[in-house]
Amino acid sequence: MERRQHPRIQLPFLVELQHPSIGKLRSIARDISEGGVFVHFENPAIKPGAKVKLTMLNPTDVENHPTPTVEMVVRRVEDNGIGLEFVNKTSRHLWRSVERLREELQVGRDYFQVYQSAVVVNEAEQILLVQQYGKWMFPGQYLIVGEDWQSAIKGFLVTNFSLKNLVAEKILGIDSTGGNGLPEAAVLKVFHLIKADSASFTMAERYKSYRWITSIRGLEEITFASDALRQIAADILKPKVSEDADIA
């Protein structure tokens, strides 16, 4: 079994390379270690031994910490990228930035897919529930990386239910489920309160059935996918406890 001298991190980073043969080039770096990094781009026109400048960019607005620029040496060239080596101890502050981020993220263990659920309340103050695989839930979908969350959830509701005049009022709750040993299956669930006009409502094909619920008493006979869903629905309907039973 091959053993590397330095531990590796399979965490992608956006970087910028500078060299006369390639100019300024933005690409993705992976397989980062204390000794170096592999940068992906097709058919690199550069030779082993060349010295390049590498800047680790900050693609998000979570933190605005300075992004380091370091000098590195090309150690190997492949069809899909180049292997770079740090040339001095000063250059290794890039590694320390990566190491700190790895510790914060706990890569490979603590990351989630994001699933957005819409707790839709219509003009009659009714809550929309949908049925799938015998259980009731709020309509929703996974958030694709790079999408604006509000545009995504509103677009989903317009396309699947013909709802109009959508207003995302607030987040009602956040829940998370583990991946049962498979990190890729871990899900972070976000429940949005969405006010909508349902006059032109149509039923989405992806669900078996639907109900518009008016009062908390209408929840008693419903088998929810989880207790968290039941509680969110109950919290929204609590002020309506004296009203009539649910309207299907």
N, C-alpha and C positions, 0 to 999 in steps of 0.2 A: 504494500500500500504506500502510495506517495505521501510524504510528509513535508509540508511547507515550513520554511524557516520562520515565517511571520503569519499570524492568524489573519484570515480573510473575512471581508464583510461583503455580502451580496446585496448591497444597498445602492440603488442608482442615484447619481448626482448629475446635475446640469453643470457642464464646465465649458470654458472657452480656451482654446489652444491658439498660440501665436508662434509662427515660424515663417521665414521667407518663402518656403516651398508650398505652404498651404494658406498663408495669410492669417486672417482671424477666422476661426472655425468653432462653432458651438456644437456640442455633441453630448453623449451620455457616457459617464464613467461608471464602471462597476468593478467588482473584485478588488476593492481597495485594501491595502495592507500598510503596515508601517514602512515597508520597503518600497512600495510603489503602487501603481494603479493601471488598469487597462481601460483605454478610451476607444469607444466604438465609432467607426465611420468606414465607409466602403472604399476599397482600393487606395489606401493612403500613399501619396507621392512623397515619401520621406524615407531616409535611410537610417539604420542603426548607428548610434553614436551622435546623432544630431541632438542639440540642446534646444528645448522648447520652453515656453512660458505657459503655465497652466493656472487658470483662475477658477475657483469653485464659486459658482453663481448661486444666488438665493432666489429660487423660482416662486416662493410664497411670500405672503405678507404676515405670517405668523410671528417671525422675528426679523428684525432689520439689522442684524449684526454684520460687521464688516466681512467681506469675502476675500480670502487671501489669494495672492498671486505668488507662485513659487516656480523656481527653475527645476526642470527635470531632464533626464537623458533618455533617449529612445533606446531600449534594450532589445526589443524584437518587433518585427513588422509582420502582420498577417493580413489576409484579404479583407477582414472585417474590422481592423483596428490596429492599435499599437500598444505595446507594453512599455510603460514609463517607470523610471526609477528616480527616487529623490536623490539629489546630489550632495546635500549637506544637512546638518542637524536643524538649521534654520528652516529649511524647506518642510521639515516634518511637522511644523505647526498645522499644516493642512490635515495631517493624520489626526492630530489632537482634536480638531474641529469635528471631524468625522466620528471619532471615538465618543465624543460627548453626545452627539446626536444619536448614535447607536444606543447608548445607555438610556437616553430619554425614551426612545421608541421601543426598546427591547425587541429589535427586529426578529421576526420569525415566531414571536409569541404574542405580543400585544398590539395587534393591528386588526382592523375591522372592515368589512364591507358596510356601507351605509344604506339603510332601508328607510324610505320616507313613507309614513302613513298619514293619510288625510282624514282628520275628524271633521267631516263636512256637516255644517249646520245650514239648513235652507231658510227661506223666508218665513216658513211656518214654525221655525225653531225645532225642526226634526233633525235627528242624526241619521246619516246614511251608514248602514251595515251591509256587507256583502258576504256571500257564502262560497267557500271553496273547500273541497274534500270533506264535506260534512261539518265544518267549523265556520263560525262567524267571526268577522274581523272588519277593520276599516280598510278601504281600498288604498293601495300603495304600490310602490315599485322601488327597485334599487336605483341609487343615484350613480350615474356614470361619472367617472373621473373627468374633471374639466367642465362639467355642466354647472350652470347656476342653479342652486337648489330650488329657488322660488319659481323660476321659469319651468323647471323640470316637473315639479308637482302640479303646477297649474296646467301645463300642457297635457299631462297625463289625464287630468280630470276632464278637460275639454274634449280630448280625443275619445275617451272611453265612455263618458257619461253625458256629453253635450251640456255641461254646466256652464253658466254664464256669470259675469260680474264677480269674479273670484277675488276674495280679499284674504290674504294670509295674516291672521291677527296676532297669533303668538304660538310659542311652543308649549304644549301641554305637559310633555314629559319625555324622558329619554330612558331607554332600556337597552340592555346588552345581553347577548347569549354567547356562550363559549363555543368553540369549535369541536369539542369532544376529542381533543388530541389532534385535530386538523385545523391549524390556524387560519387557513384560507376560508373556512366555514364560519368563522366568528362574525357576528353581525351586530352593528350598532343601530338601534331603532330610534327614530325621531318621530314624534307625534305632533303634527301641526293642526291647529284649529283654523279651518277654512270656512269662511262665510260665502254662500253661493246662491244664485238664483236657479231653481230647479224646474222652472216652468216648461223647459224643453228637454227634460231629462230622458235619456235613453239608457238601456241596460248594456253594459260591456259584455262581450262574448266570453271573456276570460273567466268570468264568475258564473256560478250555477244559478244563483238567485240573489235577491236584495230585499231590504226592508228599510223603511223610514220609521224611526222610533221616536215617539212623542214623549213618553214618560218613563220614569225609573221602573215602574211596574212592568213595562214591556220587556225588560231585560231578564226577568225571572225564568222564562221558558227557553232562553237562548243558550246554546252551547258555544262558548267563545273559544278561540284558539289558545287563549291564555287568560289567567286571572287579571293580568295587568290591563288587558283590553276592556274587560268588564268594569274595572275600577275607573278607568278614564271615562267611559260612557256614563257611569253612575254619577261621577263628579260633575259632568256637564248638565245632566238632567235633574240633579237634586232640587233646584228651585222649582221644578215642574211637577213635584210629587203629587200635588192635588189635582192635576189634570187627568183627562181620560187616558185609557190604556193606549198602547202603541197603534199606529196606523200603518198597515202593511202596504 
